[in-house]
Amino acid sequence: MTTDIIFISYNRKKEIEYNLSKMSGYASINRLIWVDNGSADGVEKIVFDNKKVAFIPLKENVGIKAYNLGASYSKADIIILLDDDSHIEEEAVVKTLDLFEKDPELGALAFQIILPSTGEVVTRDWQTGPSTYFWGCGAAVRKSVWDDLGGYNERLFLYGNEYDISIRIWNSGYKVIYTPDITAYHRVSDMNRTSGRLVSYSVRNNYRYIKTYFNSKYHFRLFFFDRLAWFVRALVTGSINSFFKGLKMINEIRETIVPIPVSDEVQQFYIHNQRIFEDPVKKIKRKIKYGLFFKFSANV
């Protein structure tokens, strides 16, 4: 089996330089595919002399569509997805390929996420095994599955894309699995990272997600839990205006939503296991157990 690492960038030159120096020499990868979303910080002037690096510069910021463009250049069996401020060690590549080779039903693999600046394990309360999603700063997807599903949903532009493709992976007969045995290190650059943007896009994109993949009989409950969670987060992070901006953005996409049939088995799996639909009492208990009650993880 073969693999390519794909990451996209936007105005984070120092992070790109780190990724290129860190991972471009890995013998276990075919290529390091880097797609730049129209940065204006001089990333195109970075000098690298490595045939394994494929640089794809874009004229404008197209959001997560850049991952699809990067994947279109890949001929590998597995694509490893990272952010421009995240990286993996080479042993993670070897372990990833081994897991996909052993399990032909494995569609996507969610990595453990660690913040190297603090040592925090962001995914410490995730359960090993079947997962409703992965984080795009550290994951791998079987390329044939990615291609069959058309990759990330480009209509989302930003945030929620991992939920969207994960439910489609499950619905297509493949699995999404979380493993703490493979780690991605998220350095969490403070460039282009705001709580407000996260809130507004998540409110909008989660609306599309629920309306697209879940039967109408579940909508009231799912919208209630999702809106409550994002309202509380907006309140705590001082982003309440962004919450209402997200509600306004919903009006712009209502007519573009086309429901996609999903098996009731998959819907039930998501309803009972996805964090955005978690019962508030259960969520409070979980956060207290793991010491997260007064903390929101960094925007990864």
C-alpha positions in Angstrom: 0.0 0.0 0.0 1.1 3.6 -0.7 0.2 6.9 0.9 0.4 10.7 0.3 0.2 13.4 2.9 -2.1 16.3 2.0 -2.3 19.6 3.8 -3.6 23.0 2.8 -2.4 26.4 3.9 -3.5 30.0 4.3 -1.1 32.7 5.4 1.0 30.5 7.7 4.4 30.6 6.1 6.3 29.6 9.3 4.1 26.5 9.7 4.6 25.5 6.1 8.4 25.7 6.5 8.1 23.5 9.5 6.0 20.9 7.7 8.2 20.8 4.7 11.4 20.3 6.8 9.7 17.8 9.1 7.9 15.5 6.7 9.1 15.8 3.1 11.9 13.3 3.7 9.7 10.5 5.0 10.6 7.3 3.0 7.2 5.8 3.7 5.2 8.4 1.7 4.9 8.9 -2.0 4.5 12.6 -1.9 3.8 15.5 0.4 1.0 17.4 -1.4 0.7 21.0 -0.3 -2.2 23.2 -1.6 -2.1 26.9 -0.8 -5.3 28.9 -0.6 -4.1 32.1 -2.1 -1.9 33.2 0.7 -0.4 36.7 0.7 2.5 36.1 3.1 5.1 35.0 0.5 4.7 31.2 0.9 5.3 30.8 -2.8 8.9 32.0 -2.2 9.7 29.1 0.1 12.6 27.2 -1.4 12.5 23.4 -1.3 14.5 21.0 -3.2 12.6 17.7 -2.9 10.9 15.9 -5.7 8.4 14.4 -3.1 6.8 17.8 -2.5 4.0 18.8 -4.9 3.1 22.5 -4.5 -0.3 23.6 -5.8 -0.8 27.4 -5.5 -4.4 28.7 -5.8 -5.3 32.3 -6.7 -8.0 32.6 -4.0 -9.1 31.0 -0.8 -11.5 28.1 -1.8 -11.7 26.6 1.8 -11.8 22.8 2.1 -12.2 22.5 -1.7 -8.4 22.7 -1.6 -8.2 19.2 0.0 -10.2 17.9 -2.9 -7.8 19.5 -5.4 -4.9 18.1 -3.5 -6.4 14.6 -3.5 -7.0 14.8 -7.2 -3.2 14.8 -7.6 -2.8 11.7 -5.5 -2.3 8.2 -7.0 -1.9 6.6 -3.6 -4.0 4.0 -1.9 -4.4 6.1 1.3 -4.4 9.8 1.8 -3.3 11.3 5.2 -5.0 14.6 6.0 -3.3 17.3 8.1 -3.6 21.0 8.7 -0.8 23.4 7.8 0.0 23.6 11.6 -0.1 19.9 12.3 2.3 17.1 11.7 3.0 13.4 12.3 6.1 11.3 12.9 7.0 8.7 10.3 6.0 5.8 12.4 2.5 7.1 12.2 2.6 6.6 8.5 3.7 3.0 8.8 1.1 2.2 11.4 -1.6 3.8 9.3 -0.8 1.8 6.2 -0.7 -1.4 8.4 -4.2 -0.8 9.8 -5.7 -0.1 6.3 -4.0 -3.2 4.9 -5.4 -5.4 7.7 -9.0 -4.1 7.5 -10.5 -3.8 4.0 -13.7 -2.3 5.5 -11.7 0.6 7.1 -12.7 3.8 5.3 -11.2 6.4 7.5 -8.9 6.5 10.5 -9.1 9.2 13.2 -5.7 9.9 14.9 -5.1 10.9 18.5 -4.6 14.7 18.6 -1.9 16.1 20.9 -1.0 19.8 21.4 2.8 19.8 21.6 2.9 23.2 23.3 1.2 21.8 26.4 1.1 18.1 26.0 -2.7 18.1 26.1 -4.3 15.1 24.5 -7.3 16.8 22.9 -9.0 13.4 22.1 -8.4 11.9 25.6 -12.1 11.2 26.2 -12.6 9.6 22.8 -13.4 5.9 22.8 -11.2 3.6 20.8 -13.1 2.0 18.0 -16.1 3.1 15.8 -16.3 6.9 15.6 -18.8 9.4 14.1 -16.1 11.6 12.8 -12.4 12.5 12.7 -10.5 15.8 13.0 -9.0 17.0 9.8 -5.7 18.0 11.5 -4.9 14.3 11.8 -6.7 11.5 9.9 -6.4 9.1 7.0 -8.9 8.1 4.3 -8.9 5.2 1.9 -8.4 7.0 -1.5 -11.0 4.8 -3.4 -13.6 5.7 -0.8 -12.7 9.4 -0.9 -13.0 9.3 -4.7 -16.3 7.4 -4.7 -17.8 9.9 -2.3 -16.4 13.0 -4.0 -14.3 14.0 -1.0 -15.2 16.9 1.2 -18.5 18.7 0.7 -17.3 21.9 -0.9 -20.5 23.8 0.0 -19.4 23.9 3.6 -16.3 26.0 2.8 -15.0 25.6 6.4 -15.9 23.4 9.5 -18.1 20.4 9.8 -16.6 18.8 6.7 -15.3 15.8 8.8 -18.9 15.1 10.1 -20.2 15.3 6.6 -17.8 12.9 4.9 -17.8 10.5 7.9 -21.5 9.8 7.8 -21.2 9.2 4.1 -18.4 6.7 4.7 -20.5 4.8 7.2 -23.5 4.9 4.8 -21.4 3.5 2.0 -20.6 0.4 4.0 -17.1 1.4 5.3 -16.1 2.3 8.9 -14.6 5.3 10.6 -12.3 4.2 13.5 -10.5 6.2 16.2 -7.2 4.9 17.5 -5.0 6.5 20.2 -2.0 4.5 18.8 -1.4 6.9 16.0 -0.8 10.6 16.9 -1.0 13.9 15.1 0.6 16.9 16.7 -1.4 20.1 16.3 0.7 23.1 16.9 -2.4 25.4 16.8 -1.2 28.5 15.0 -3.0 31.7 16.2 -3.1 33.0 12.6 -6.5 32.9 11.0 -8.1 31.2 14.0 -11.1 32.8 15.7 -13.9 31.5 17.9 -16.4 33.7 16.1 -15.8 32.2 12.7 -15.9 28.7 14.2 -19.3 29.4 15.8 -21.0 31.0 12.8 -19.8 28.4 10.2 -20.6 25.6 12.6 -24.2 26.8 13.2 -24.8 27.1 9.5 -23.0 23.9 8.4 -24.6 21.8 11.1 -28.0 22.9 9.9 -27.1 21.6 6.4 -25.7 18.4 7.9 -28.9 17.6 9.9 -31.3 18.5 7.1 -29.2 16.5 4.6 -28.7 13.2 6.4 -31.4 12.8 9.1 -35.1 12.0 8.8 -37.4 14.9 9.6 -38.7 13.0 12.7 -35.3 13.5 14.3 -34.9 17.2 13.4 -36.4 18.9 16.5 -34.3 17.0 18.9 -31.1 17.3 16.9 -31.5 21.0 16.3 -32.2 21.6 19.9 -29.1 19.9 21.2 -26.9 21.4 18.5 -28.2 25.0 18.9 -27.9 24.8 22.7 -24.3 23.6 22.5 -23.3 26.3 20.1 -25.2 29.0 22.0 -23.4 28.1 25.2 -20.0 28.0 23.5 -20.7 31.4 21.9 -21.7 32.8 25.3 -18.6 31.5 27.0 -16.2 32.7 24.3 -17.8 36.1 23.8 -19.0 35.2 20.3 -22.7 35.6 20.7 -23.0 37.8 17.7 -21.4 35.1 15.6 -24.0 32.7 16.8 -26.8 34.9 15.4 -24.7 35.5 12.3 -24.7 31.7 11.8 -28.5 31.6 12.1 -28.7 34.4 9.5 -26.4 32.4 7.2 -28.8 29.5 7.3 -31.3 31.5 5.3 -28.8 31.8 2.5 -28.5 28.0 2.0 -32.0 26.6 2.7 -32.9 26.3 -0.9 -29.6 24.5 -1.8 -30.1 21.5 0.5 -30.9 18.2 -1.1 -31.6 15.3 1.4 -29.5 12.2 1.0 -31.0 8.8 2.1 -29.1 7.3 5.1 -29.9 4.0 6.6 -31.8 4.2 9.9 -29.0 2.1 11.5 -26.4 4.7 10.6 -28.7 7.6 11.7 -29.3 5.9 15.1 -25.5 5.3 15.5 -24.9 9.0 15.0 -27.8 10.2 17.1 -26.6 8.2 20.1 -22.8 8.7 19.6 -22.1 12.1 18.0 -21.0 14.8 20.4 -23.1 17.6 18.8 -26.2 15.6 19.6 -25.2 14.6 23.1 -27.8 15.0 25.9 -26.8 18.1 28.0 -26.8 16.1 31.3 -24.6 13.4 29.8 -22.3 16.1 28.4 -21.9 17.8 31.8 -21.1 14.5 33.5 -18.5 13.6 30.8 -16.9 17.1 31.0 -16.6 16.9 34.8 -15.2 13.4 34.6 -12.4 14.5 32.2 -11.9 18.0 33.8 -13.3 19.8 30.8 -16.3 21.5 32.3 -14.8 25.0 32.3 -12.6 24.5 29.3 -13.1 24.5 25.5 -10.4 22.7 23.6 -8.4 24.8 21.2 -10.0 25.2 17.8 -8.6 22.3 16.0 
